[in-house]
Amino acid sequence: MNAKYRSTLRITAATAASAGILSVLGLTTPAGTAAAHDVGPTHPGHVAKPLNAAHPGKKAVGASHARHWPTLRSGSRGPVVRAAQHLLTARGYTAKADGVFGSRTAAAVKAFQRQHHLNPDGVMGTSTWNAVIVTVRSGSHGHAVTAAQQLLTERGHTATRDGVFGSRTTAAVKAFQRQHHLNPDGVVGPATWNALANGGTSTKPAPRGYVLKFTKNWNAPANSKLALYRDGRLVKRYRAGSGMGSTNECARNVGWLPSGTYKVLGHQTNRDTKIKGYAIRLADMPCHTKRGKRGITRGDLFIHSNMTKDGESRWGSYKSNGCIKLTPADIKNLFARLNHAHWPKNLTLRVS
């Protein structure tokens, strides 16, 4: 080996050693930096992470912000507006819980938004929802609990709206969570609030005219509710039953009415078939069945009572052959209100 070759080997070795030392010290050349990036994915523990990745809790909160929330603004009406008003009040921004998004509610939203460094546009969107919701659980009390109880009742899981989160409210929350494939822990956190707020009630400005709404009580089908609305405002609410106690929409005669929007086909006060007396005829509706199983179309559907053909009372119970059943006094009251409105031609029934 000649002197020149030995000298080249010594220089190469020294260069490699220096590069190793520089790499350890974090002072690599640009080429060394590229090599370090290639190694990084193999050793993720040694690679610096963004703050939100280094703190999984913060990332989880961000994920909840990605949920879709109903947008409420001036002109919106309904139970979701009322719940938002309760939540604003719980946060110290008093809003009358009347279910109408008017100027005072808009002012409360703007004040809340300014305090929480949000765009003060007076619109309840995703960012405002995520800031205003309050996690409530057994032992909680106040307006936030009332908001949860009100929405639970609207979704068919009756909870006394007393602002006290007791055992019955816990049971209602767990039942709602199971129905919506959530962790049934009985705590109303972001995911449960989101499901309650998105429970199918429209938050858009209310349509003009009369609408009937049937809200199913999943815990007690015979204690469901039928309500009459005019221009989005509640006119009257009645206790109602549907079916023979089964919550299966595809069970003929014994199951309750399938969810959906029904056209009202006609009405009679002297019907003389199996269903007698006062009766409102509904359009047929396909049922919602389990995946892979063939559904059926439910027909011969009515809002009715137990009566004689002359409209005399013959009350038994809220159970019916798959229709909606009211007491004789309540169906007469409903007819009187619709008679006064001249039976709107576009009258519909919404079942949820």
C-alpha positions as CSV (number, residue, x, y, z in Angstrom):
1,M,0.0,0.0,0.0
2,N,1.7,3.3,-1.1
3,A,1.8,6.5,1.0
4,K,-0.7,8.3,-1.1
5,Y,-3.3,5.6,-0.7
6,R,-2.8,5.4,3.1
7,S,-3.2,9.2,3.3
8,T,-6.6,8.9,1.4
9,L,-7.9,6.3,3.8
10,R,-7.0,8.4,6.8
11,I,-8.8,11.4,5.4
12,T,-11.9,9.3,4.6
13,A,-12.0,7.9,8.1
14,A,-11.6,11.3,9.7
15,T,-14.4,12.7,7.6
16,A,-16.8,9.9,8.6
17,A,-15.9,10.3,12.2
18,S,-16.5,14.0,12.1
19,A,-19.9,13.5,10.4
20,G,-20.8,11.1,13.1
21,I,-19.9,13.5,15.8
22,L,-21.7,16.4,14.0
23,S,-24.8,14.2,13.7
24,V,-24.9,13.4,17.4
25,L,-24.6,17.1,18.1
26,G,-27.4,18.0,15.7
27,L,-25.0,20.0,13.5
28,T,-25.2,18.0,10.3
29,T,-24.8,19.4,6.9
30,P,-27.8,19.7,4.6
31,A,-27.1,16.2,3.3
32,G,-26.9,14.9,6.8
33,T,-30.2,16.5,7.6
34,A,-31.9,14.7,4.8
35,A,-30.5,11.4,6.1
36,A,-31.9,12.2,9.5
37,H,-35.3,12.7,8.0
38,D,-35.2,9.4,6.3
39,V,-34.5,7.7,9.7
40,G,-37.2,9.7,11.5
41,P,-40.2,7.6,10.5
42,T,-38.5,4.5,11.7
43,H,-38.0,6.1,15.2
44,P,-41.0,8.3,15.7
45,G,-40.2,8.7,19.4
46,H,-37.2,10.8,18.4
47,V,-39.1,13.1,16.0
48,A,-40.6,16.4,17.3
49,K,-44.4,16.4,17.1
50,P,-46.9,19.3,16.6
51,L,-48.3,20.5,19.9
52,N,-51.8,19.0,19.2
53,A,-50.3,15.6,18.4
54,A,-48.1,15.8,21.6
55,H,-51.3,16.4,23.6
56,P,-53.9,13.9,22.6
57,G,-56.5,15.6,24.8
58,K,-56.4,18.7,22.7
59,K,-56.7,16.7,19.5
60,A,-59.7,15.0,20.9
61,V,-61.4,18.3,21.5
62,G,-60.6,19.3,18.0
63,A,-62.3,16.1,16.8
64,S,-65.5,17.1,18.6
65,H,-65.4,20.5,16.9
66,A,-65.7,18.6,13.5
67,R,-69.2,17.4,14.4
68,H,-72.1,18.9,12.5
69,W,-74.3,21.1,14.6
70,P,-77.6,22.6,13.6
71,T,-77.4,26.3,12.6
72,L,-79.7,28.6,14.5
73,R,-80.3,32.2,13.6
74,S,-83.0,34.9,13.7
75,G,-86.3,33.3,12.7
76,S,-85.4,29.7,13.8
77,R,-87.9,28.1,16.1
78,G,-88.4,24.8,18.0
79,P,-87.1,22.7,20.8
80,V,-83.4,23.0,19.7
81,V,-83.7,26.8,19.9
82,R,-85.2,26.5,23.4
83,A,-82.3,24.2,24.5
84,A,-79.8,26.8,23.2
85,Q,-81.6,29.5,25.1
86,H,-81.3,27.4,28.3
87,L,-77.6,26.8,27.6
88,L,-76.9,30.5,27.1
89,T,-78.7,31.3,30.4
90,A,-76.6,28.6,32.1
91,R,-73.5,30.4,30.8
92,G,-74.8,33.7,32.2
93,Y,-76.3,35.2,29.1
94,T,-80.0,35.3,29.8
95,A,-82.3,34.3,27.0
96,K,-86.0,33.6,27.4
97,A,-86.6,29.9,26.7
98,D,-89.6,30.3,24.4
99,G,-88.2,28.4,21.4
100,V,-88.2,31.5,19.2
101,F,-84.9,32.9,18.0
102,G,-85.7,36.6,18.2
103,S,-83.7,39.8,18.7
104,R,-83.0,39.2,22.5
105,T,-81.7,35.7,21.8
106,A,-79.5,37.1,19.0
107,A,-78.2,39.7,21.4
108,A,-77.4,37.0,24.0
109,V,-75.5,35.0,21.4
110,K,-73.5,38.0,20.3
111,A,-72.5,38.8,23.8
112,F,-71.5,35.2,24.4
113,Q,-69.5,35.2,21.2
114,R,-67.6,38.4,22.0
115,Q,-66.7,37.1,25.5
116,H,-65.4,33.8,23.9
117,H,-63.5,35.5,21.1
118,L,-65.8,34.2,18.4
119,N,-67.2,36.0,15.4
120,P,-70.1,38.0,17.0
121,D,-72.6,37.3,14.1
122,G,-75.5,36.3,16.4
123,V,-75.7,32.9,14.7
124,M,-75.4,29.6,16.6
125,G,-73.0,27.6,14.4
126,T,-70.5,24.9,15.2
127,S,-68.0,27.1,17.0
128,T,-70.6,28.6,19.2
129,W,-72.2,25.3,20.0
130,N,-68.9,23.8,21.1
131,A,-68.3,26.8,23.3
132,V,-71.7,26.9,24.9
133,I,-72.4,23.2,25.7
134,V,-72.0,22.2,29.3
135,T,-71.3,18.6,30.4
136,V,-74.0,17.5,32.9
137,R,-74.3,14.3,34.9
138,S,-75.9,12.8,38.0
139,G,-76.0,15.5,40.6
140,S,-75.9,18.5,38.2
141,H,-78.6,21.1,38.3
142,G,-79.6,24.3,36.5
143,H,-80.5,25.5,33.1
144,A,-78.1,23.2,31.2
145,V,-79.8,20.2,32.8
146,T,-83.2,21.6,31.9
147,A,-82.0,21.9,28.2
148,A,-80.9,18.2,28.2
149,Q,-84.2,17.1,29.8
150,Q,-86.2,19.1,27.3
151,L,-84.4,17.6,24.3
152,L,-84.6,14.1,25.8
153,T,-88.3,14.4,26.1
154,E,-88.6,15.7,22.5
155,R,-86.6,12.6,21.4
156,G,-89.0,10.3,23.1
157,H,-87.1,9.7,26.4
158,T,-89.3,11.4,29.0
159,A,-87.4,13.3,31.6
160,T,-89.0,15.7,34.0
161,R,-87.9,19.3,33.1
162,D,-87.0,20.3,36.7
163,G,-83.3,21.2,36.2
164,V,-82.2,18.4,38.5
165,F,-80.2,15.5,37.1
166,G,-81.5,12.6,39.1
167,S,-81.9,8.8,38.6
168,R,-84.8,9.2,36.1
169,T,-82.8,11.6,33.9
170,T,-79.8,9.3,34.1
171,A,-82.0,6.4,32.9
172,A,-83.4,8.5,30.0
173,V,-79.9,9.6,29.0
174,K,-78.6,6.0,28.9
175,A,-81.7,4.8,26.9
176,F,-81.1,7.6,24.4
177,Q,-77.4,6.8,24.2
178,R,-78.0,3.1,23.5
179,Q,-80.5,4.0,20.8
180,H,-77.9,6.2,19.1
181,H,-75.0,3.8,19.5
182,L,-73.2,6.0,22.1
183,N,-71.4,5.0,25.2
184,P,-74.3,4.5,27.7
185,D,-72.6,6.2,30.7
186,G,-75.5,8.5,31.5
187,V,-73.4,11.6,31.1
188,V,-74.5,14.4,28.6
189,G,-71.1,15.3,27.1
190,P,-70.3,16.7,23.6
191,A,-71.3,13.6,21.6
192,T,-74.6,13.2,23.4
193,W,-75.4,16.9,23.2
194,N,-74.7,16.7,19.4
195,A,-77.0,13.7,19.0
196,L,-79.7,15.5,21.0
197,A,-79.4,18.7,19.0
198,N,-79.5,16.8,15.7
199,G,-82.5,14.6,16.6
200,G,-84.5,15.5,13.4
201,T,-86.3,18.6,14.5
202,S,-85.9,21.3,11.9
203,T,-84.0,24.4,13.0
204,K,-84.8,26.4,9.8
205,P,-87.4,29.1,9.8
206,A,-90.7,27.4,10.4
207,P,-93.0,26.8,7.3
208,R,-96.3,28.5,7.2
209,G,-99.4,26.5,8.0
210,Y,-100.5,23.6,10.1
211,V,-98.4,20.5,10.8
212,L,-99.0,17.5,13.0
213,K,-96.0,15.9,14.7
214,F,-96.0,12.5,16.5
215,T,-93.0,12.0,18.8
216,K,-92.4,8.4,19.8
217,N,-91.6,7.5,23.4
218,W,-89.1,4.6,23.1
219,N,-89.5,3.7,26.8
220,A,-93.3,3.7,26.8
221,P,-95.0,3.6,23.4
222,A,-98.4,4.2,24.9
223,N,-97.2,7.5,26.4
224,S,-96.0,9.1,23.1
225,K,-97.1,12.6,22.0
226,L,-99.1,14.1,19.1
227,A,-98.8,17.8,18.7
228,L,-100.4,20.4,16.4
229,Y,-98.3,23.3,15.2
230,R,-99.3,26.5,13.4
231,D,-96.5,28.4,11.7
232,G,-94.0,26.6,13.8
233,R,-95.7,27.4,17.1
234,L,-97.2,24.7,19.3
235,V,-101.0,24.9,19.4
236,K,-101.8,21.8,21.4
237,R,-100.1,18.6,22.5
238,Y,-101.9,15.4,23.3
239,R,-100.9,12.1,24.8
240,A,-101.1,9.4,22.2
241,G,-100.3,5.7,21.7
242,S,-99.3,3.7,18.6
243,G,-99.4,0.0,18.2
244,M,-99.8,-2.7,20.9
245,G,-96.5,-1.9,22.7
246,S,-94.0,-3.0,20.1
247,T,-91.5,-0.5,18.8
248,N,-91.0,-2.6,15.6
249,E,-92.2,-0.5,12.7
250,C,-92.6,-3.5,10.4
251,A,-94.8,-5.5,12.7
252,R,-98.3,-5.2,11.2
253,N,-101.0,-4.2,13.5
254,V,-98.9,-4.5,16.7
255,G,-96.0,-2.2,15.8
256,W,-96.0,1.5,15.9
257,L,-96.2,4.0,13.0
258,P,-93.1,4.1,10.8
259,S,-91.0,7.3,10.9
260,G,-91.5,9.7,8.0
261,T,-93.8,12.4,6.7
262,Y,-97.4,11.4,5.9
263,K,-99.9,13.1,3.7
264,V,-103.3,13.5,5.3
265,L,-105.8,11.9,2.8
266,G,-109.1,12.8,4.6
267,H,-111.1,12.9,7.7
268,Q,-114.5,11.6,9.0
269,T,-116.5,11.9,12.1
270,N,-118.8,9.0,11.4
271,R,-116.5,6.3,10.1
272,D,-118.2,2.9,10.2
273,T,-115.5,0.2,9.7
274,K,-113.2,-1.5,12.3
275,I,-112.2,2.1,13.1
276,K,-115.3,4.0,14.0
277,G,-116.3,7.6,14.6
278,Y,-113.6,10.3,14.4
279,A,-110.7,9.3,12.2
280,I,-108.0,11.0,10.1
281,R,-106.8,8.9,7.2
282,L,-103.1,8.8,6.5
283,A,-101.1,7.7,3.4
284,D,-99.4,4.3,3.3
285,M,-95.8,4.2,4.4
286,P,-92.9,1.7,3.9
287,C,-91.4,0.6,7.2
288,H,-87.7,0.7,8.1
289,T,-86.4,-2.8,8.4
290,K,-83.1,-4.3,9.3
291,R,-80.4,-4.5,6.7
292,G,-80.7,-7.6,4.5
293,K,-84.3,-8.1,5.4
294,R,-87.1,-7.1,3.0
295,G,-89.3,-4.3,4.2
296,I,-93.1,-4.0,3.9
297,T,-95.5,-1.1,3.3
298,R,-97.8,-0.3,6.1
299,G,-101.3,0.6,5.1
300,D,-104.8,1.3,6.6
301,L,-103.3,4.0,8.9
302,F,-105.3,6.5,10.9
303,I,-105.3,8.9,13.8
304,H,-108.4,7.7,15.7
305,S,-109.9,6.9,19.1
306,N,-112.3,4.3,20.6
307,M,-115.7,5.4,19.6
308,T,-119.0,4.3,18.1
309,K,-119.9,5.3,14.5
310,D,-121.9,8.2,15.9
311,G,-118.8,9.6,17.7
312,E,-119.8,8.5,21.2
313,S,-116.9,7.6,23.5
314,R,-116.0,4.0,24.1
315,W,-112.5,4.3,25.6
316,G,-110.3,1.4,26.4
317,S,-106.6,2.1,26.3
318,Y,-103.9,3.9,24.2
319,K,-103.1,0.6,22.4
320,S,-104.1,0.4,18.7
321,N,-103.6,-1.7,15.6
322,G,-100.5,0.3,14.4
323,C,-102.2,3.7,14.1
324,I,-102.1,6.8,16.4
325,K,-104.7,6.7,19.1
326,L,-106.0,9.6,21.2
327,T,-108.8,9.7,23.9
328,P,-112.2,10.6,22.5
329,A,-112.1,14.0,24.1
330,D,-108.6,14.7,22.6
331,I,-109.5,13.7,19.1
332,K,-112.6,15.9,19.3
333,N,-110.5,18.8,20.4
334,L,-108.1,18.2,17.5
335,F,-111.0,18.1,15.0
336,A,-112.4,21.3,16.4
337,R,-109.0,23.1,15.9
338,L,-108.6,21.8,12.4
339,N,-112.3,22.6,11.6
340,H,-111.6,26.1,12.7
341,A,-108.6,26.1,10.3
342,H,-110.8,24.7,7.5
343,W,-108.7,21.6,7.3
344,P,-105.6,22.8,5.4
345,K,-105.2,21.0,2.1
346,N,-101.4,20.6,2.7
347,L,-101.7,19.2,6.2
348,T,-99.0,16.6,6.9
349,L,-98.0,14.4,9.8
350,R,-94.4,14.0,10.7
351,V,-93.4,11.0,12.8
352,S,-90.0,10.8,14.5
